[in-house]
Amino acid sequence: MVKEGVLNEKEALLKVEPKQLDSLLHPQFDPEALKKAPIITTGLNASPGAATGHIVFTAERAAILVKENKWPVVLVREETSPEDIEGMVIAKGVLTARGGMTSHAAVVARGMGTCCVAGASEIHVNAEENYFTLNKKRYNEGDWISLDGSTGRVYGEQIKTIDATISDDFATLMAWADKYRALKIRTNADNPRDARVAYKFGAEGIGLCRTEHMFFDADRIPAVREMIISSTLEQRQVALAKIIPMQKKDFIGLYEEMHGFPVTIRYLDPPLHEFLPTSKEDIEALAKTMGKTYDDLRKTVEYLHETNPMLGHRGVRLLVTYPEIAVMQTTAVIEAAIEVNKRGGSVIPEIMIPIICDQKEFKYVKDIVIKTADEIIKAAGVKLTYSVGTMIEIPRAALLADEIAKEAEFFSFGTNDLTQMTYGFSRDDAGKFLGDYYTKKIFESDPFAHVDTKGVGKLMQMACDLGRAVRPDIKLGICGEHGGDPVSVEFCHNIGLSYVSCSPFRVPLARLAAAHANIKNPR
C-alpha cells in the first residue's frame, strides 16, 4: 500500500500490531491439522510459537533421547530451575504446572525463542516416575504432546508444524520502525548464542546479562558449589580463581557479538542455595571433592536454604557479605573488555548491581568494583571507560532514587521484581488465585503482563524524576520482561526512558512498538 501511495510509512507502521510479528518469527501449527487436535488443558501463553515432541521430565533424559533416539522432545516440569537449562536448550517446548509470565521457565524460554506454556495447574507431575496425570489420564515419558505458546493450549498428540519464514517486506517494515522510533532497543542475553540472534534482529546492545546463568554447565557448577560451601576466605578465593576464566570467556563472546554496542552485566543475583545439590548422590560427590563429610555438607545445604528466597540473601546482599565475589566478577568483566579492545573492539562495560534498597550498600560494592577495575586497567597500561549502575527493583530504591543517583551512573528497572514487591504477589504462585480476580472483575488482566502504570509506573516515574534531578545525564532503561511488551514499551517511551531491553525474539516487536509510541507521542 505504501508502494502504491495509499499509505505513508507512519500510517503503514500503525496498521501492523507488534504481536503479529510472532507468527513470522516462530513455528506455527498447520491450520488443518490443528482443527482435529484435542485440547487437553490450557496454561499461560508464556512464550510464543508451536512445539510438538515426546514428553520428557528431566534435562538429563532430554539430552539422552535427543542424542540417541533423535527425538524431538517437550520438557514437562512442575516448575523449572537454572539446573534445567541444558534440557530447555534442546527441547522443542517447555510445559510447567506452576509459574507465571515471569517465572524462570517463561523468561528463559522467551530468551531462547522456545515455545512455553506455564502454569498449567491441572496437570500433576511425577518426575520421579516419569509421568503426569490430567483428568485421571496418565501421560508417560515418550508420549506425544503439542504446545501452542501463543494461546497456552496443550494438545495430547503430535501436530504438524510449519517453520517460520521471513520475507524482504519484514526488513522493510523494520527499517521504517527504526526511522521513526526514539527508544533504543537492547536485549537480555546471557550467552553469545542469544546475543548473536538478538543482534541479527536489530538489538542495539545488551541491557541485561544474568551472570548466574553462566554457572550451571556441568563443567562449571562444581567450582561454584565449592565457592559457596567454603568455610574460609582462602578456600573461597581458590574456588573463585577457577570461575574467573569461565566468566571472562563468556564476556568476551558477548562483547564480540554486540560489535561495539553497550553490554550491561548484572552481578550475581539469586540466593546461593539455588546452586547447591539436593540429591543424596550429588551431596556425597561434592563432599568427597571438598574433603567434607556427607553430614557436614548436608547441614550446610540445609542452613543456606531460605524460607522466602526472593526476599533473602541475594544480589547486593551477597556482595556485601562476600565482597570477593564482586572482585572476581569485576576482574572477568574488565579483563575481557581489555582483551577485546586490544583486538580492535570498542567495549564500554556497564556493571549493574542488583536488588539494592539503599545508597550505602550500593556505594560499598561500587567502591570495591572501582578499586578492582582501576588496578587492572593501570596494570594493563591501557585506557578503558566503564560505568557502574544499579537495578531499581525494590520500591524503597525508587523512593530514594535521588540519593542513589549520587552514586549510580545508570538505572535499569527490573520490573519483574518491582511488580512482585509492589503488589506483594509472588510471580510464581499468583496464578493460583488471579483467575478469581479476573472473573470477579477485580483485575482485567495479569499484573505481570504489562507495566502497572497506576502503581509500579508511578514508582518508575518518580525514580526517573528524582534521578534526573541529581544526575541530568543519567541513563534510564528497563530490563524486566515488560521490555518486550508493546503496551509497556509505549509507557517507557512516554516517561522518557533511554532504552528497553527484552528477550532476543522480542526485539523486532519492541522496535515496532517503539515506533508506534513515537508516532503517537513524538519526543
VEXPA-760423 format. One record per residue (C-alpha): residue number from 1; x, y, z. Coordinates in nm, 3 decimals, always signed. Example, Ala and Ser with C-alpha at 12.3 -4.5 7.8 and 13.67 -1.06 7.14 Angstrom:
<node 1,<+1.230,-0.450,+0.780>>
<node 2,<+1.367,-0.106,+0.714>>
! end
This chain:
<node 1,<+0.000,+0.000,+0.000>>
<node 2,<+0.295,+0.233,+0.064>>
<node 3,<+0.441,+0.150,-0.277>>
<node 4,<+0.104,+0.233,-0.434>>
<node 5,<+0.084,+0.564,-0.248>>
<node 6,<-0.224,+0.463,-0.049>>
<node 7,<-0.046,+0.492,+0.286>>
<node 8,<+0.263,+0.676,+0.409>>
<node 9,<+0.523,+0.492,+0.617>>
<node 10,<+0.387,+0.607,+0.954>>
<node 11,<+0.034,+0.501,+0.862>>
<node 12,<+0.163,+0.166,+0.743>>
<node 13,<+0.350,+0.102,+1.068>>
<node 14,<+0.037,+0.172,+1.271>>
<node 15,<-0.154,-0.086,+1.063>>
<node 16,<+0.069,-0.367,+1.196>>
<node 17,<+0.030,-0.477,+1.557>>
<node 18,<+0.368,-0.575,+1.710>>
<node 19,<+0.242,-0.911,+1.834>>
<node 20,<+0.154,-1.006,+1.475>>
<node 21,<+0.527,-1.045,+1.419>>
<node 22,<+0.527,-1.356,+1.640>>
<node 23,<+0.382,-1.561,+1.354>>
<node 24,<+0.680,-1.463,+1.138>>
<node 25,<+0.948,-1.540,+1.397>>
<node 26,<+0.828,-1.871,+1.545>>
<node 27,<+0.698,-2.206,+1.413>>
<node 28,<+0.319,-2.237,+1.392>>
<node 29,<+0.083,-2.535,+1.372>>
<node 30,<-0.058,-2.641,+1.039>>
<node 31,<-0.412,-2.492,+1.046>>
<node 32,<-0.579,-2.802,+0.902>>
<node 33,<-0.407,-3.040,+1.145>>
<node 34,<-0.494,-2.812,+1.436>>
<node 35,<-0.869,-2.833,+1.363>>
<node 36,<-0.875,-3.204,+1.452>>
<node 37,<-0.643,-3.193,+1.755>>
<node 38,<-0.791,-3.240,+2.105>>
<node 39,<-0.712,-2.970,+2.362>>
<node 40,<-0.632,-3.146,+2.691>>
<node 41,<-0.562,-2.839,+2.907>>
<node 42,<-0.467,-2.472,+2.896>>
<node 43,<-0.198,-2.271,+3.072>>
<node 44,<-0.035,-1.933,+3.028>>
<node 45,<+0.092,-1.836,+2.683>>
<node 46,<+0.438,-1.775,+2.827>>
<node 47,<+0.649,-1.789,+2.508>>
<node 48,<+0.503,-1.789,+2.153>>
<node 49,<+0.533,-2.048,+1.882>>
<node 50,<+0.430,-2.410,+1.834>>
<node 51,<+0.607,-2.725,+1.953>>
<node 52,<+0.543,-3.096,+1.920>>
<node 53,<+0.753,-3.375,+2.068>>
<node 54,<+0.790,-3.667,+2.304>>
<node 55,<+0.736,-3.598,+2.674>>
<node 56,<+1.046,-3.592,+2.898>>
<node 57,<+1.067,-3.495,+3.264>>
<node 58,<+1.435,-3.415,+3.324>>
<node 59,<+1.712,-3.232,+3.143>>
<node 60,<+1.925,-3.547,+3.159>>
<node 61,<+1.664,-3.762,+2.984>>
<node 62,<+1.606,-3.491,+2.726>>
<node 63,<+1.976,-3.495,+2.638>>
<node 64,<+1.983,-3.875,+2.610>>
<node 65,<+1.668,-3.907,+2.398>>
<node 66,<+1.767,-3.627,+2.162>>
<node 67,<+2.118,-3.767,+2.116>>
<node 68,<+2.043,-4.140,+2.099>>
<node 69,<+1.688,-4.157,+1.959>>
<node 70,<+1.697,-3.829,+1.762>>
<node 71,<+1.360,-3.748,+1.920>>
<node 72,<+1.205,-3.403,+1.931>>
<node 73,<+1.118,-3.358,+2.298>>
<node 74,<+0.894,-3.140,+2.515>>
<node 75,<+1.024,-3.087,+2.868>>
<node 76,<+0.748,-3.117,+3.131>>
<node 77,<+0.827,-2.993,+3.485>>
<node 78,<+0.641,-2.889,+3.797>>
<node 79,<+0.849,-2.572,+3.758>>
<node 80,<+1.193,-2.518,+3.609>>
<node 81,<+1.511,-2.401,+3.778>>
<node 82,<+1.851,-2.296,+3.643>>
<node 83,<+1.961,-2.661,+3.658>>
<node 84,<+1.712,-2.738,+3.378>>
<node 85,<+1.887,-2.510,+3.126>>
<node 86,<+2.051,-2.798,+2.938>>
<node 87,<+1.715,-2.960,+2.875>>
<node 88,<+1.542,-2.634,+2.785>>
<node 89,<+1.807,-2.558,+2.522>>
<node 90,<+1.744,-2.879,+2.328>>
<node 91,<+1.367,-2.914,+2.387>>
<node 92,<+1.117,-2.802,+2.125>>
<node 93,<+0.891,-2.671,+2.401>>
<node 94,<+0.852,-2.642,+2.778>>
<node 95,<+0.539,-2.713,+2.984>>
<node 96,<+0.517,-2.636,+3.357>>
<node 97,<+0.244,-2.698,+3.612>>
<node 98,<+0.342,-2.394,+3.819>>
<node 99,<+0.474,-2.046,+3.740>>
<node 100,<+0.361,-1.724,+3.581>>
<node 101,<+0.451,-1.500,+3.290>>
<node 102,<+0.779,-1.400,+3.458>>
<node 103,<+0.867,-1.741,+3.604>>
<node 104,<+1.203,-1.900,+3.528>>
<node 105,<+1.054,-2.119,+3.253>>
<node 106,<+0.881,-1.825,+3.083>>
<node 107,<+1.176,-1.587,+3.096>>
<node 108,<+1.436,-1.839,+2.978>>
<node 109,<+1.212,-1.983,+2.705>>
<node 110,<+1.138,-1.638,+2.562>>
<node 111,<+1.508,-1.563,+2.561>>
<node 112,<+1.579,-1.875,+2.357>>
<node 113,<+1.277,-1.836,+2.130>>
<node 114,<+1.141,-2.167,+2.263>>
<node 115,<+0.768,-2.232,+2.290>>
<node 116,<+0.648,-2.241,+2.651>>
<node 117,<+0.317,-2.294,+2.829>>
<node 118,<+0.349,-2.220,+3.201>>
<node 119,<+0.118,-2.259,+3.498>>
<node 120,<-0.092,-2.543,+3.354>>
<node 121,<-0.219,-2.616,+3.703>>
<node 122,<-0.449,-2.906,+3.607>>
<node 123,<-0.155,-3.138,+3.538>>
<node 124,<+0.008,-3.329,+3.824>>
<node 125,<+0.373,-3.409,+3.757>>
<node 126,<+0.551,-3.715,+3.898>>
<node 127,<+0.905,-3.655,+3.773>>
<node 128,<+1.048,-3.944,+3.979>>
<node 129,<+0.833,-4.200,+3.797>>
<node 130,<+0.828,-4.013,+3.463>>
<node 131,<+0.460,-3.940,+3.413>>
<node 132,<+0.195,-3.675,+3.468>>
<node 133,<-0.178,-3.713,+3.518>>
<node 134,<-0.458,-3.498,+3.382>>
<node 135,<-0.829,-3.571,+3.432>>
<node 136,<-0.742,-3.923,+3.553>>
<node 137,<-0.544,-3.997,+3.235>>
<node 138,<-0.174,-4.078,+3.258>>
<node 139,<+0.086,-3.937,+3.017>>
<node 140,<+0.422,-4.114,+3.021>>
<node 141,<+0.771,-4.033,+2.904>>
<node 142,<+0.780,-4.083,+2.529>>
<node 143,<+0.414,-3.998,+2.465>>
<node 144,<+0.348,-3.725,+2.209>>
<node 145,<+0.234,-3.381,+2.320>>
<node 146,<+0.198,-3.045,+2.146>>
<node 147,<+0.209,-2.691,+2.286>>
<node 148,<+0.083,-2.361,+2.146>>
<node 149,<+0.282,-2.094,+2.325>>
<node 150,<+0.078,-1.818,+2.163>>
<node 151,<-0.255,-1.935,+2.312>>
<node 152,<-0.149,-2.150,+2.608>>
<node 153,<-0.328,-2.456,+2.469>>
<node 154,<-0.189,-2.807,+2.522>>
<node 155,<-0.276,-3.093,+2.284>>
<node 156,<-0.243,-3.464,+2.360>>
<node 157,<-0.095,-3.574,+2.028>>
<node 158,<+0.158,-3.493,+1.758>>
<node 159,<+0.059,-3.198,+1.537>>
<node 160,<+0.238,-3.093,+1.219>>
<node 161,<+0.423,-2.761,+1.248>>
<node 162,<+0.519,-2.504,+0.987>>
<node 163,<+0.858,-2.334,+1.012>>
<node 164,<+0.888,-1.957,+1.047>>
<node 165,<+0.952,-1.764,+0.725>>
<node 166,<+1.070,-1.404,+0.694>>
<node 167,<+1.033,-1.211,+0.369>>
<node 168,<+1.208,-0.897,+0.242>>
<node 169,<+0.899,-0.699,+0.344>>
<node 170,<+0.983,-0.772,+0.706>>
<node 171,<+1.320,-0.597,+0.670>>
<node 172,<+1.148,-0.301,+0.502>>
<node 173,<+0.896,-0.270,+0.786>>
<node 174,<+1.174,-0.287,+1.047>>
<node 175,<+1.370,-0.016,+0.865>>
<node 176,<+1.066,+0.211,+0.880>>
<node 177,<+1.026,+0.134,+1.252>>
<node 178,<+1.388,+0.230,+1.320>>
<node 179,<+1.340,+0.551,+1.126>>
<node 180,<+1.054,+0.672,+1.347>>
<node 181,<+1.132,+0.537,+1.696>>
<node 182,<+1.310,+0.728,+1.973>>
<node 183,<+1.377,+0.445,+2.219>>
<node 184,<+1.687,+0.231,+2.181>>
<node 185,<+1.621,-0.143,+2.184>>
<node 186,<+1.856,-0.376,+2.369>>
<node 187,<+1.833,-0.744,+2.454>>
<node 188,<+1.851,-0.967,+2.759>>
<node 189,<+2.121,-1.221,+2.674>>
<node 190,<+2.339,-1.444,+2.889>>
<node 191,<+2.547,-1.619,+2.623>>
<node 192,<+2.698,-1.545,+2.280>>
<node 193,<+2.434,-1.757,+2.103>>
<node 194,<+2.144,-1.544,+2.228>>
<node 195,<+2.343,-1.225,+2.171>>
<node 196,<+2.404,-1.325,+1.808>>
<node 197,<+2.032,-1.388,+1.750>>
<node 198,<+1.938,-1.054,+1.909>>
<node 199,<+2.195,-0.860,+1.706>>
<node 200,<+2.053,-1.008,+1.383>>
<node 201,<+1.709,-0.896,+1.497>>
<node 202,<+1.838,-0.540,+1.544>>
<node 203,<+1.938,-0.521,+1.912>>
<node 204,<+2.150,-0.218,+1.996>>
<node 205,<+2.329,-0.368,+2.292>>
<node 206,<+2.264,-0.592,+2.591>>
<node 207,<+2.056,-0.442,+2.869>>
<node 208,<+2.077,-0.746,+3.097>>
<node 209,<+2.329,-1.028,+3.119>>
<node 210,<+2.231,-1.258,+3.406>>
<node 211,<+2.573,-1.385,+3.508>>
<node 212,<+2.435,-1.667,+3.722>>
<node 213,<+2.302,-1.837,+3.408>>
<node 214,<+2.664,-1.889,+3.307>>
<node 215,<+2.732,-2.110,+3.609>>
<node 216,<+2.515,-2.416,+3.551>>
<node 217,<+2.710,-2.603,+3.283>>
<node 218,<+2.835,-2.939,+3.407>>
<node 219,<+3.199,-2.827,+3.390>>
<node 220,<+3.131,-2.509,+3.589>>
<node 221,<+2.888,-2.589,+3.866>>
<node 222,<+3.146,-2.779,+4.079>>
<node 223,<+3.364,-2.467,+4.116>>
<node 224,<+3.059,-2.254,+4.200>>
<node 225,<+2.947,-2.503,+4.465>>
<node 226,<+3.300,-2.515,+4.601>>
<node 227,<+3.290,-2.136,+4.634>>
<node 228,<+2.955,-2.142,+4.817>>
<node 229,<+3.040,-2.403,+5.080>>
<node 230,<+3.391,-2.274,+5.151>>
<node 231,<+3.430,-2.204,+5.521>>
<node 232,<+3.722,-1.962,+5.489>>
<node 233,<+3.811,-1.667,+5.266>>
<node 234,<+4.116,-1.853,+5.140>>
<node 235,<+3.909,-2.152,+5.028>>
<node 236,<+3.658,-1.923,+4.860>>
<node 237,<+3.929,-1.737,+4.669>>
<node 238,<+4.070,-2.067,+4.538>>
<node 239,<+3.728,-2.155,+4.401>>
<node 240,<+3.669,-1.806,+4.259>>
<node 241,<+4.003,-1.824,+4.076>>
<node 242,<+3.863,-2.124,+3.886>>
<node 243,<+3.550,-1.928,+3.788>>
<node 244,<+3.724,-1.612,+3.656>>
<node 245,<+3.840,-1.763,+3.323>>
<node 246,<+3.492,-1.910,+3.265>>
<node 247,<+3.320,-1.575,+3.313>>
<node 248,<+3.589,-1.393,+3.115>>
<node 249,<+3.540,-1.624,+2.817>>
<node 250,<+3.164,-1.563,+2.821>>
<node 251,<+3.202,-1.187,+2.846>>
<node 252,<+3.445,-1.183,+2.553>>
<node 253,<+3.183,-1.369,+2.347>>
<node 254,<+2.909,-1.123,+2.443>>
<node 255,<+3.126,-0.819,+2.367>>
<node 256,<+3.223,-0.955,+2.028>>
<node 257,<+2.867,-1.044,+1.929>>
<node 258,<+2.749,-0.689,+2.013>>
<node 259,<+3.006,-0.524,+1.783>>
<node 260,<+3.067,-0.217,+2.000>>
<node 261,<+2.714,-0.173,+2.134>>
<node 262,<+2.687,-0.139,+2.516>>
<node 263,<+2.676,-0.451,+2.733>>
<node 264,<+2.520,-0.433,+3.081>>
<node 265,<+2.638,-0.711,+3.309>>
<node 266,<+2.436,-0.783,+3.622>>
<node 267,<+2.634,-0.927,+3.910>>
<node 268,<+2.530,-1.247,+4.088>>
<node 269,<+2.162,-1.219,+4.181>>
<node 270,<+1.991,-1.539,+4.307>>
<node 271,<+2.024,-1.689,+4.656>>
<node 272,<+2.312,-1.934,+4.692>>
<node 273,<+2.101,-2.241,+4.766>>
<node 274,<+1.986,-2.247,+4.401>>
<node 275,<+2.336,-2.362,+4.304>>
<node 276,<+2.364,-2.642,+4.560>>
<node 277,<+2.284,-3.011,+4.508>>
<node 278,<+1.968,-3.156,+4.657>>
<node 279,<+2.002,-3.529,+4.594>>
<node 280,<+2.199,-3.752,+4.829>>
<node 281,<+2.425,-3.873,+4.546>>
<node 282,<+2.519,-3.518,+4.441>>
<node 283,<+2.580,-3.408,+4.801>>
<node 284,<+2.803,-3.712,+4.858>>
<node 285,<+3.004,-3.637,+4.541>>
<node 286,<+3.056,-3.273,+4.636>>
<node 287,<+3.151,-3.370,+4.993>>
<node 288,<+3.419,-3.602,+4.858>>
<node 289,<+3.556,-3.328,+4.631>>
<node 290,<+3.564,-3.077,+4.917>>
<node 291,<+3.708,-3.318,+5.174>>
<node 292,<+3.399,-3.290,+5.394>>
<node 293,<+3.166,-3.547,+5.543>>
<node 294,<+2.821,-3.602,+5.396>>
<node 295,<+2.655,-3.490,+5.720>>
<node 296,<+2.856,-3.167,+5.740>>
<node 297,<+2.774,-3.073,+5.381>>
<node 298,<+2.407,-3.167,+5.420>>
<node 299,<+2.387,-2.934,+5.719>>
<node 300,<+2.543,-2.655,+5.511>>
<node 301,<+2.288,-2.709,+5.232>>
<node 302,<+2.005,-2.701,+5.486>>
<node 303,<+2.146,-2.388,+5.653>>
<node 304,<+2.162,-2.199,+5.323>>
<node 305,<+1.803,-2.288,+5.232>>
<node 306,<+1.579,-1.984,+5.277>>
<node 307,<+1.210,-1.965,+5.364>>
<node 308,<+1.149,-1.669,+5.133>>
<node 309,<+1.449,-1.662,+4.898>>
<node 310,<+1.323,-1.382,+4.672>>
<node 311,<+1.349,-1.153,+4.974>>
<node 312,<+1.657,-1.322,+5.111>>
<node 313,<+2.034,-1.331,+5.087>>
<node 314,<+2.075,-1.241,+4.719>>
<node 315,<+2.206,-0.970,+4.487>>
<node 316,<+2.391,-0.687,+4.654>>
<node 317,<+2.346,-0.859,+4.990>>
<node 318,<+2.566,-1.147,+4.875>>
<node 319,<+2.831,-0.900,+4.760>>
<node 320,<+2.826,-0.719,+5.094>>
<node 321,<+2.877,-1.050,+5.278>>
<node 322,<+3.124,-1.187,+5.022>>
<node 323,<+3.297,-0.889,+4.854>>
<node 324,<+3.540,-1.133,+4.693>>
<node 325,<+3.259,-1.232,+4.454>>
<node 326,<+3.243,-0.871,+4.332>>
<node 327,<+3.621,-0.873,+4.289>>
<node 328,<+3.601,-1.192,+4.083>>
<node 329,<+3.324,-1.067,+3.856>>
<node 330,<+3.486,-0.727,+3.807>>
<node 331,<+3.814,-0.895,+3.715>>
<node 332,<+3.640,-1.101,+3.448>>
<node 333,<+3.440,-0.805,+3.310>>
<node 334,<+3.738,-0.570,+3.284>>
<node 335,<+3.997,-0.822,+3.161>>
<node 336,<+3.756,-0.939,+2.891>>
<node 337,<+3.693,-0.581,+2.776>>
<node 338,<+4.066,-0.505,+2.763>>
<node 339,<+4.131,-0.818,+2.558>>
<node 340,<+3.856,-0.741,+2.305>>
<node 341,<+3.964,-0.376,+2.274>>
<node 342,<+4.324,-0.480,+2.210>>
<node 343,<+4.191,-0.668,+1.907>>
<node 344,<+4.022,-0.355,+1.776>>
<node 345,<+3.699,-0.356,+1.975>>
<node 346,<+3.536,-0.058,+2.143>>
<node 347,<+3.383,-0.210,+2.456>>
<node 348,<+3.246,+0.013,+2.734>>
<node 349,<+3.123,-0.227,+3.004>>
<node 350,<+2.823,-0.132,+3.217>>
<node 351,<+2.835,-0.303,+3.556>>
<node 352,<+2.498,-0.342,+3.727>>
<node 353,<+2.448,-0.416,+4.097>>
<node 354,<+2.107,-0.581,+4.163>>
<node 355,<+1.839,-0.568,+4.433>>
<node 356,<+1.963,-0.259,+4.618>>
<node 357,<+1.746,-0.065,+4.860>>
<node 358,<+1.994,+0.190,+5.000>>
<node 359,<+2.268,+0.419,+4.872>>
<node 360,<+2.522,+0.299,+5.131>>
<node 361,<+2.504,-0.068,+5.032>>
<node 362,<+2.539,+0.028,+4.665>>
<node 363,<+2.838,+0.253,+4.740>>
<node 364,<+3.006,-0.022,+4.942>>
<node 365,<+3.002,-0.257,+4.645>>
<node 366,<+3.070,+0.018,+4.389>>
<node 367,<+3.390,+0.115,+4.573>>
<node 368,<+3.511,-0.245,+4.551>>
<node 369,<+3.429,-0.256,+4.179>>
<node 370,<+3.613,+0.070,+4.106>>
<node 371,<+3.919,-0.024,+4.309>>
<node 372,<+3.945,-0.363,+4.138>>
<node 373,<+3.878,-0.226,+3.788>>
<node 374,<+4.119,+0.066,+3.814>>
<node 375,<+4.401,-0.156,+3.940>>
<node 376,<+4.355,-0.396,+3.647>>
<node 377,<+4.340,-0.111,+3.393>>
<node 378,<+4.650,+0.054,+3.538>>
<node 379,<+4.844,-0.275,+3.541>>
<node 380,<+4.749,-0.335,+3.177>>
<node 381,<+4.867,+0.013,+3.078>>
<node 382,<+4.551,+0.087,+2.880>>
<node 383,<+4.258,+0.326,+2.888>>
<node 384,<+3.913,+0.181,+2.942>>
<node 385,<+3.586,+0.355,+3.015>>
<node 386,<+3.327,+0.171,+3.222>>
<node 387,<+3.023,+0.265,+3.428>>
<node 388,<+2.861,+0.131,+3.745>>
<node 389,<+2.485,+0.148,+3.793>>
<node 390,<+2.204,-0.041,+3.954>>
<node 391,<+1.867,-0.206,+3.910>>
<node 392,<+1.562,-0.035,+4.053>>
<node 393,<+1.350,-0.333,+4.159>>
<node 394,<+1.267,-0.262,+4.523>>
<node 395,<+1.010,+0.013,+4.596>>
<node 396,<+1.243,+0.177,+4.851>>
<node 397,<+1.507,+0.220,+4.581>>
<node 398,<+1.255,+0.408,+4.365>>
<node 399,<+1.157,+0.628,+4.659>>
<node 400,<+1.522,+0.712,+4.732>>
<node 401,<+1.636,+0.736,+4.371>>
<node 402,<+1.779,+1.087,+4.422>>
<node 403,<+2.016,+0.958,+4.691>>
<node 404,<+2.111,+0.654,+4.487>>
<node 405,<+2.171,+0.862,+4.172>>
<node 406,<+2.453,+1.044,+4.351>>
<node 407,<+2.649,+0.719,+4.315>>
<node 408,<+2.480,+0.526,+4.033>>
<node 409,<+2.559,+0.622,+3.674>>
<node 410,<+2.253,+0.446,+3.534>>
<node 411,<+1.924,+0.292,+3.645>>
<node 412,<+1.767,-0.016,+3.491>>
<node 413,<+1.417,-0.102,+3.608>>
<node 414,<+1.382,-0.470,+3.696>>
<node 415,<+1.006,-0.470,+3.660>>
<node 416,<+0.959,-0.842,+3.731>>
<node 417,<+1.066,-0.796,+4.093>>
<node 418,<+0.938,-0.439,+4.117>>
<node 419,<+0.589,-0.561,+4.023>>
<node 420,<+0.613,-0.855,+4.262>>
<node 421,<+0.719,-0.638,+4.555>>
<node 422,<+0.478,-0.352,+4.482>>
<node 423,<+0.176,-0.583,+4.465>>
<node 424,<+0.302,-0.828,+4.727>>
<node 425,<+0.221,-1.110,+4.480>>
<node 426,<+0.457,-1.400,+4.415>>
<node 427,<+0.508,-1.406,+4.042>>
<node 428,<+0.539,-1.786,+4.054>>
<node 429,<+0.236,-1.858,+4.272>>
<node 430,<-0.013,-1.579,+4.197>>
<node 431,<-0.166,-1.783,+3.914>>
<node 432,<-0.343,-1.994,+4.177>>
<node 433,<-0.576,-1.709,+4.271>>
<node 434,<-0.557,-1.444,+3.998>>
<node 435,<-0.822,-1.628,+3.797>>
<node 436,<-1.072,-1.536,+4.067>>
<node 437,<-0.967,-1.172,+4.035>>
<node 438,<-1.046,-1.176,+3.663>>
<node 439,<-1.383,-1.350,+3.688>>
<node 440,<-1.490,-1.121,+3.975>>
<node 441,<-1.381,-0.811,+3.779>>
<node 442,<-1.119,-0.702,+4.036>>
<node 443,<-0.841,-0.716,+3.777>>
<node 444,<-0.880,-0.707,+3.399>>
<node 445,<-0.551,-0.883,+3.325>>
<node 446,<-0.238,-1.038,+3.474>>
<node 447,<-0.047,-0.760,+3.658>>
<node 448,<+0.277,-0.920,+3.539>>
<node 449,<+0.178,-0.900,+3.171>>
<node 450,<+0.205,-0.519,+3.137>>
<node 451,<+0.361,-0.246,+3.347>>
<node 452,<+0.104,-0.142,+3.606>>
<node 453,<+0.103,+0.230,+3.520>>
<node 454,<-0.103,+0.329,+3.825>>
<node 455,<+0.125,+0.172,+4.087>>
<node 456,<+0.452,+0.033,+3.952>>
<node 457,<+0.454,+0.301,+3.681>>
<node 458,<+0.419,+0.574,+3.940>>
<node 459,<+0.729,+0.440,+4.117>>
<node 460,<+0.917,+0.431,+3.785>>
<node 461,<+0.819,+0.789,+3.700>>
<node 462,<+0.922,+0.902,+4.048>>
<node 463,<+1.261,+0.730,+4.019>>
<node 464,<+1.321,+0.887,+3.677>>
<node 465,<+1.237,+1.236,+3.803>>
<node 466,<+1.443,+1.201,+4.120>>
<node 467,<+1.737,+1.051,+3.935>>
<node 468,<+1.744,+1.318,+3.665>>
<node 469,<+1.722,+1.596,+3.925>>
<node 470,<+2.055,+1.481,+4.072>>
<node 471,<+2.223,+1.346,+3.758>>
<node 472,<+2.070,+1.506,+3.445>>
<node 473,<+2.256,+1.272,+3.208>>
<node 474,<+2.162,+0.952,+3.389>>
<node 475,<+2.088,+0.662,+3.153>>
<node 476,<+1.747,+0.506,+3.220>>
<node 477,<+1.631,+0.170,+3.093>>
<node 478,<+1.414,-0.131,+3.166>>
<node 479,<+1.530,-0.492,+3.161>>
<node 480,<+1.230,-0.677,+3.305>>
<node 481,<+1.018,-0.887,+3.071>>
<node 482,<+0.793,-0.584,+3.017>>
<node 483,<+1.065,-0.454,+2.784>>
<node 484,<+0.918,-0.671,+2.509>>
<node 485,<+0.553,-0.597,+2.578>>
<node 486,<+0.410,-0.337,+2.333>>
<node 487,<+0.183,-0.170,+2.589>>
<node 488,<+0.472,-0.136,+2.834>>
<node 489,<+0.711,-0.012,+2.564>>
<node 490,<+0.473,+0.274,+2.494>>
<node 491,<+0.469,+0.363,+2.864>>
<node 492,<+0.851,+0.353,+2.876>>
<node 493,<+0.864,+0.591,+2.579>>
<node 494,<+0.621,+0.829,+2.744>>
<node 495,<+0.820,+0.856,+3.070>>
<node 496,<+1.140,+0.923,+2.877>>
<node 497,<+1.347,+0.608,+2.922>>
<node 498,<+1.662,+0.578,+2.711>>
<node 499,<+1.607,+0.216,+2.612>>
<node 500,<+1.409,-0.100,+2.670>>
<node 501,<+1.574,-0.442,+2.690>>
<node 502,<+1.391,-0.764,+2.607>>
<node 503,<+1.439,-1.126,+2.505>>
<node 504,<+1.611,-1.176,+2.165>>
<node 505,<+1.300,-1.290,+1.979>>
<node 506,<+1.102,-0.992,+2.111>>
<node 507,<+1.347,-0.734,+1.973>>
<node 508,<+1.152,-0.684,+1.648>>
<node 509,<+0.827,-0.644,+1.846>>
<node 510,<+0.993,-0.382,+2.067>>
<node 511,<+1.131,-0.194,+1.764>>
<node 512,<+0.784,-0.171,+1.609>>
<node 513,<+0.616,-0.084,+1.941>>
<node 514,<+0.870,+0.194,+1.998>>
<node 515,<+0.791,+0.336,+1.654>>
<node 516,<+0.417,+0.326,+1.732>>
<node 517,<+0.483,+0.512,+2.058>>
<node 518,<+0.687,+0.788,+1.895>>
<node 519,<+0.441,+0.832,+1.608>>
<node 520,<+0.155,+0.872,+1.858>>
<node 521,<+0.352,+1.088,+2.103>>
<node 522,<+0.668,+1.233,+1.942>>
<node 523,<+0.955,+1.319,+2.174>>
! end
